[in-house]
Amino acid sequence: MVSTEISAKIAQYLLECEAVKLNVENPFTWTSGMRSPVYCDNRVTLSFPIIRKYITESLSAVIRTEYPEAQAIVGVATAGIPQGALIADELNLPFAYVRSEAKKHGLKNAIEGRLESGAKVVVVEDLISTGKSSLKAVEDLRESGIEVIGLVSIFNYGFEATKNKFAEAHCPYVSLCDFNTLANEAVKINYISGEAQAKISAWSLDAEAWSNQWQ
């Protein structure tokens, strides 16, 4: 598990480098069309060496503790690729990545890299929202004869429906920071007010209903 101190530090870093932005007055529009008071792009952290190193070391420590039998690291395209490669280097393990869909040409691979059949791997994501892309990668790996023993991510929104999907897929996961921790830290550093936190918390409980208010 991740300590509260590490989770809080990750939240502070994500807000500091603006990898995560919060706005309840003018919500962001996701690709799906859903309106949300939070926008997350953890690729931004790669541009900040201190933050990048802290995230890599923290995720590597999680893997050493929770998944010591890991034989390889697999990133999920696209944002999980650089982070996964950094972790694989830190742990001195082989690295591969999973495409969102198989290539249309050449060998038509969905998985890039060399993984031994039956290899025990940990999947790396930057963000878990609905879990759709993460679990598709897990499914692709399993169909290829790879044993997925777990998944790690920098951040997750903590949706109950997503937790249920991972449980149904028998895929344990660990995130360095979740939405509630980030919201709490945002109040502490005066990034948002307590009133804004309450509105954001309502979104985290029922994102679809919250979004529909803006239609």
C-alpha positions in Angstrom: 0.0 0.0 0.0 1.0 3.7 -0.4 1.5 5.8 2.8 -0.6 8.9 3.3 2.6 10.9 3.3 3.5 9.7 -0.2 -0.1 10.2 -1.5 -0.2 13.7 -0.2 3.2 14.5 -1.7 2.1 13.2 -5.1 -1.0 15.3 -4.9 1.0 18.4 -4.1 3.4 17.7 -7.0 0.5 17.1 -9.5 -1.0 20.4 -8.5 2.3 22.2 -8.5 3.2 21.2 -12.1 -0.4 21.6 -13.2 -0.7 18.0 -14.3 -4.0 18.1 -12.6 -6.3 21.2 -12.8 -9.5 21.8 -10.8 -12.3 24.2 -11.8 -15.9 23.9 -10.5 -17.1 27.1 -12.1 -16.1 26.3 -15.7 -15.8 22.5 -15.9 -13.6 20.8 -18.4 -15.1 18.7 -21.3 -13.6 15.2 -21.6 -13.3 13.4 -25.0 -16.4 11.5 -24.1 -18.4 14.8 -23.8 -18.7 14.5 -20.1 -18.2 17.7 -18.1 -15.8 17.4 -15.2 -14.3 19.8 -12.6 -11.0 18.0 -12.9 -8.6 17.5 -15.8 -5.6 15.3 -15.5 -2.6 15.0 -17.8 0.2 13.2 -16.0 2.5 13.4 -19.0 3.3 16.9 -17.8 5.2 15.4 -14.8 7.9 14.1 -17.2 9.0 17.6 -17.8 10.0 18.1 -14.1 13.0 16.0 -13.2 12.4 16.1 -9.4 8.8 15.1 -9.7 9.5 12.6 -12.4 12.1 10.9 -10.2 9.9 10.9 -7.2 7.0 9.2 -9.1 9.3 6.6 -10.7 10.9 5.7 -7.3 7.5 5.6 -5.6 5.9 3.3 -8.2 9.0 1.1 -8.2 8.8 0.8 -4.5 5.1 -0.3 -4.8 6.1 -3.0 -7.3 8.9 -4.2 -5.1 6.5 -4.5 -2.1 3.2 -5.6 -3.7 4.5 -7.5 -6.8 7.9 -8.8 -5.9 7.5 -11.7 -8.4 7.2 -9.3 -11.4 9.4 -10.4 -14.3 8.6 -7.5 -16.7 6.9 -4.1 -16.8 4.3 -3.2 -19.4 3.2 0.3 -20.2 -0.2 1.2 -21.7 -0.2 3.4 -24.7 0.4 6.2 -24.8 0.9 7.9 -21.4 1.9 4.7 -19.6 4.8 4.1 -22.0 7.4 6.6 -20.7 6.5 6.0 -17.1 6.7 2.3 -17.6 10.1 2.5 -19.3 11.4 4.6 -16.4 10.2 2.0 -13.9 11.6 -0.9 -15.9 15.0 0.8 -15.9 14.8 1.5 -12.1 13.9 -2.1 -11.5 16.3 -3.5 -14.2 13.4 -5.5 -15.7 12.4 -6.0 -19.4 9.9 -3.6 -20.8 7.1 -3.8 -23.3 4.0 -1.8 -24.1 0.4 -2.4 -25.3 -1.2 -0.4 -28.1 -4.7 0.8 -27.9 -5.3 -1.3 -31.0 -3.2 -3.6 -33.1 -1.2 -2.0 -35.9 -2.9 -2.1 -39.3 0.4 -3.0 -41.1 3.6 -5.0 -40.7 3.3 -7.7 -38.0 0.0 -6.1 -36.8 1.2 -6.3 -33.2 -0.9 -5.2 -30.3 2.0 -5.8 -27.9 5.4 -4.2 -28.7 8.5 -5.8 -27.2 9.6 -9.3 -26.2 7.7 -11.0 -23.4 8.1 -14.7 -22.6 4.9 -16.8 -22.6 3.6 -17.0 -19.1 5.7 -14.1 -17.9 4.4 -12.4 -14.8 4.1 -8.7 -15.5 2.9 -5.5 -13.9 1.0 -3.0 -16.0 1.7 0.7 -15.7 -0.8 3.4 -16.3 -0.6 7.1 -15.7 -4.3 7.5 -14.8 -7.2 5.3 -14.0 -10.6 6.8 -14.8 -13.3 4.4 -16.1 -10.7 1.6 -16.3 -11.6 0.8 -19.9 -8.2 1.3 -21.5 -6.3 -0.3 -18.6 -8.5 -3.4 -18.6 -8.3 -3.8 -22.3 -4.5 -3.8 -22.1 -4.8 -6.5 -19.3 -7.1 -8.5 -21.5 -4.8 -8.3 -24.6 -1.9 -9.4 -22.5 -3.7 -12.4 -21.0 -5.0 -13.4 -24.4 -1.3 -13.5 -25.5 -0.4 -15.9 -22.7 1.0 -13.3 -20.3 0.2 -13.4 -16.6 -0.8 -9.9 -15.4 -0.2 -9.9 -11.6 -1.2 -6.3 -11.0 -1.4 -2.7 -12.3 0.0 0.5 -10.9 -0.8 4.1 -11.7 0.1 7.6 -10.6 -3.5 8.7 -10.0 -7.0 7.5 -10.1 -10.4 9.1 -9.8 -11.7 6.5 -7.4 -15.0 5.8 -9.1 -16.8 2.9 -7.4 -17.8 1.4 -10.8 -14.2 1.3 -11.8 -13.2 -0.6 -8.6 -15.9 -3.1 -9.4 -14.6 -3.6 -13.0 -11.1 -4.3 -11.7 -12.5 -6.8 -9.2 -14.5 -8.6 -11.8 -11.3 -8.8 -14.0 -9.4 -10.2 -11.0 -6.8 -7.4 -11.5 -5.4 -5.9 -8.3 -4.1 -2.3 -8.6 -2.4 0.3 -6.6 -2.4 4.1 -7.3 0.0 6.6 -5.7 -2.8 9.1 -5.3 -6.5 9.2 -5.5 -9.1 12.0 -6.1 -10.1 12.5 -2.5 -6.5 12.9 -1.4 -5.8 15.4 -4.1 -9.0 17.4 -3.2 -8.0 17.5 0.4 -4.5 18.7 -0.4 -5.9 21.3 -2.8 -7.8 22.9 0.1 -4.8 22.8 2.4 -2.7 24.8 0.0 -5.6 27.1 -0.8 -5.8 25.9 -4.4 -9.6 25.6 -3.9 -12.0 26.6 -1.2 -13.9 24.2 1.1 -17.1 25.0 -0.8 -15.4 24.1 -4.1 -14.2 20.8 -2.5 -17.8 19.9 -1.6 -18.9 20.5 -5.2 -16.0 18.4 -6.5 -16.8 15.6 -4.0 -20.4 15.5 -5.4 -18.9 14.9 -8.8 -16.7 12.0 -7.6 -19.8 10.3 -6.1 -21.8 10.5 -9.3 -19.9 12.0 -12.2 -22.6 11.4 -14.8 -25.3 13.1 -12.8 -22.9 16.0 -12.0 -22.1 16.4 -15.7 -25.8 16.3 -16.8 -26.3 19.5 -14.8 -24.2 21.3 -17.4 -26.1 20.1 -20.4 
